[in-house]
Amino acid sequence: MAVSGARGTAEYEELSDEELIAAAGGGDQQAFGELYNRHHRHLWATAVRTARTLDDAEDCLQEAFERAYQLCREFRGDCRVASWLHRIVINACVDTARRNRIRLSFPMPEDPSGLASDDGVGVDRLDTRIAVYTALRKLPRQQVEAIIAVDVYGLSITEAAEALGVQPGTVKSRRARARDRLSRLLR
């Protein structure tokens, strides 16, 4: 798609994601700005759930959008633009975690009395959470991605496959292996 001259904001809003990414690949920054506006909220939520801290989430999201802008020309159209952007955000978060060698941490509330109730349920819940995160760290990255995409983010197998860039059967098998291993690790 060749972009000649400036477009009005309303014109961008009417373009599909695919048309916007093609325009952005041709150097149209406003087209990329519209993609940003459309997908920022969802991708921010993904970064927050995937990164360890809000600061990391902000950094990862900024890095992801910079990467996406640089890679616009290479978008092949074999998945939805939203899925492609989602994958870039996930990769940015994983890269940041690797770079920083971040250990899983649990933000503690300012008032720690909320962690445990008189009957100990709060402590049990925290213990379970720690056990699950510890077990997840023992799984291969691809299995963790599959189980998180489906069981945490609530994506369908097809959506998870699209987001991860694999076939649905691959998501099913990775998820099944992850669940089996988690079951053994958590016994």
C-alpha positions, 0 to 999 in steps of 0.5 A, spaced: 500 500 500 503 506 497 501 512 502 501 519 499 500 525 503 497 525 510 490 522 511 485 524 516 485 520 523 478 518 521 481 515 515 486 511 519 480 508 523 477 505 517 483 501 515 484 494 517 490 492 521 493 489 515 492 495 511 495 499 517 501 494 518 502 495 510 502 502 510 506 503 517 511 498 513 512 503 507 514 508 513 507 511 515 508 513 522 500 515 523 498 508 521 503 505 526 500 510 531 493 507 529 495 500 530 498 502 537 491 506 539 487 499 537 492 494 541 495 498 546 490 496 552 490 489 550 498 488 549 499 492 556 495 487 560 499 482 556 506 485 558 503 486 566 501 479 566 508 476 563 513 481 566 515 481 573 514 488 575 510 494 572 517 498 570 519 491 566 512 491 563 513 498 561 520 497 558 517 491 555 511 494 551 516 500 549 521 495 546 515 491 543 512 497 539 519 499 537 521 492 534 514 491 531 515 498 527 522 496 525 519 489 523 512 492 519 515 490 512 517 483 514 509 482 516 507 476 512 500 476 513 500 468 516 496 470 522 492 476 525 496 483 526 494 482 533 497 475 534 503 478 531 504 484 536 502 479 542 507 475 540 512 480 540 510 483 547 511 476 549 518 475 546 520 482 549 518 480 556 522 473 555 528 477 553 528 482 559 527 476 564 533 473 561 537 479 560 536 481 568 535 473 570 529 475 574 527 470 579 520 470 580 517 474 586 511 476 589 509 483 590 507 484 598 502 488 600 503 494 604 499 491 609 502 484 610 496 482 615 492 481 609 496 475 607 493 470 612 487 469 615 485 467 622 484 460 619 490 460 615 487 460 608 491 466 606 498 462 607 495 456 604 494 460 598 500 463 598 504 457 599 500 454 593 502 460 588 509 459 590 509 452 589 506 453 582 511 458 580 516 454 582 514 448 578 513 452 572 520 454 572 522 447 571 518 446 565 521 448 558 519 455 556 515 452 550 510 448 555 510 454 559 508 458 554 502 453 552 499 452 558 499 460 560 496 462 553 490 457 554 490 456 562 492 463 564 490 468 559 484 464 557 485 463 549 482 458 545 487 452 542 487 456 536 488 463 538 494 460 542 497 457 536 496 463 532 499 467 538 505 462 539 506 461 531 505 454 531 499 449 529 494 447 534 496 440 535 503 443 538 499 447 543 495 441 545 501 436 546 505 442 549 500 443 554 498 436 556 506 435 557 506 441 561 500 439 565 502 432 566 509 434 569 506 440 573 501 434 576 507 430 578 511 436 581 506 438 585 504 432 588 
